[in-house]
Amino acid sequence: MRAFIVVGSRTTADDQFSLDNLPASSGRLDILLRCIRAALLTSHGLRTNTLLYLVLSAGPSAPRVLRIRGDTAVFLRPDERSLAVVVRKLLGSDCDRDCEGFVDAKPGMALARGGLATALADRSGTRLYMLDEHGSDIRAQSDLPNIDVTFVLGDHRGLSPEARAELAAASPLQIGPVAVHADDAVAIVHNELDRRSAENHENM
Ligand SMILES: C[S@@+](CC[C@H](N)C(=O)[O-])C[C@H]1O[C@@H](n2cnc3c(N)ncnc32)[C@H](O)[C@@H]1O
């Protein structure tokens, strides 16, 4: 699987936010919801080869990680409000309280108590990249894997020094010369990998 881990620096891990004032009431959950669309939805379906982790860092239940699997998730729609409703229901679940690791809350959707380290542990053994404006150009990476690969990115505040310290083993990767929004960064990485796998199929 391809995986993306998005670190929400101040995003709530609880269900106490307003659908009518999402950015201010949720610590910018809207950014992470757009990453759900970019990571898991194509024009007419789901990316069954992709996993998304949202690291939620604020509120009484934090830190907490929401994991969504493209191969088994249901009821994912592209609009932000529908996604907010799904995530609010999930965060209202107590299924992960006092549990180790990820606990299924709905088909394809699981919760875990823990932060970035918990998401990284779930992806151990995969090639790890940190999306960073100052990293190596993605287009110069001839050996970028299509599967068993994990990309970590920040929200509007970028990755904190603490998150960067946890990512010491990750290779910094630049996706282009301009800093873009997190969901656009996810879409660009997908596009790079999609192009490469299409080329590989053509050459077979
Ligand atoms: C809106 S950007 C964050 C901008 C923030 N001011 C910063 O200094 O990091 C969100 C995330 O997308 C990723 N990103 C955005 N543009 C990128 C680029 N050109 N190359 C690599 N990663 C990028 C980074 O992981 C970044 O943390």
The ligand as an SDF file (V2000), in Angstrom:
LIG
                    3D

 27 29  0  0  0  0  0  0  0  0999 V2000
    0.8000   24.1670    3.5270 C   0  0  0  0  0  0  0  0  0  0  0  0
    2.2730   23.2320    3.6320 S   0  0  0  0  0  0  0  0  0  0  0  0
    3.0040   23.9200    5.0910 C   0  0  0  0  0  0  0  0  0  0  0  0
    3.6100   25.2250    4.8990 C   0  0  0  0  0  0  0  0  0  0  0  0
    4.3050   25.6680    6.1530 C   0  0  0  0  0  0  0  0  0  0  0  0
    4.3210   27.1150    6.1610 N   0  0  0  0  0  0  0  0  0  0  0  0
    5.7230   25.1290    6.2740 C   0  0  0  0  0  0  0  0  0  0  0  0
    6.6170   25.9270    6.4630 O   0  0  0  0  0  0  0  0  0  0  0  0
    5.9440   23.9190    6.2030 O   0  0  0  0  0  0  0  0  0  0  0  0
    1.7280   21.6670    4.1850 C   0  0  0  0  0  0  0  0  0  0  0  0
    2.6840   20.5360    4.0320 C   0  0  0  0  0  0  0  0  0  0  0  0
    2.7230   20.1170    2.6710 O   0  0  0  0  0  0  0  0  0  0  0  0
    4.0010   19.6380    2.3420 C   0  0  0  0  0  0  0  0  0  0  0  0
    4.4720   20.4520    1.2140 N   0  0  0  0  0  0  0  0  0  0  0  0
    3.8960   21.5540    0.6850 C   0  0  0  0  0  0  0  0  0  0  0  0
    4.5910   21.9970   -0.3730 N   0  0  0  0  0  0  0  0  0  0  0  0
    5.6450   21.1650   -0.5210 C   0  0  0  0  0  0  0  0  0  0  0  0
    6.7280   21.0950   -1.4450 C   0  0  0  0  0  0  0  0  0  0  0  0
    6.8700   21.9610   -2.4310 N   0  0  0  0  0  0  0  0  0  0  0  0
    7.6160   20.0640   -1.3090 N   0  0  0  0  0  0  0  0  0  0  0  0
    7.4660   19.1480   -0.3240 C   0  0  0  0  0  0  0  0  0  0  0  0
    6.4650   19.1780    0.5710 N   0  0  0  0  0  0  0  0  0  0  0  0
    5.5610   20.1650    0.4880 C   0  0  0  0  0  0  0  0  0  0  0  0
    4.8720   19.7660    3.5840 C   0  0  0  0  0  0  0  0  0  0  0  0
    4.9260   18.5410    4.2640 O   0  0  0  0  0  0  0  0  0  0  0  0
    4.1230   20.8030    4.4050 C   0  0  0  0  0  0  0  0  0  0  0  0
    4.3310   20.6240    5.7780 O   0  0  0  0  0  0  0  0  0  0  0  0
  1  2  1  0
  2  3  1  0
  2 10  1  0
  3  4  1  0
  4  5  1  0
  5  6  1  0
  5  7  1  0
  7  8  2  0
  7  9  1  0
 10 11  1  0
 11 12  1  0
 11 26  1  0
 12 13  1  0
 13 14  1  0
 13 24  1  0
 14 15  1  0
 14 23  1  0
 15 16  2  0
 16 17  1  0
 17 18  1  0
 17 23  2  0
 18 19  1  0
 18 20  2  0
 20 21  1  0
 21 22  2  0
 22 23  1  0
 24 25  1  0
 24 26  1  0
 26 27  1  0
M  CHG  2   2   1   9  -1
M  END
$$$$
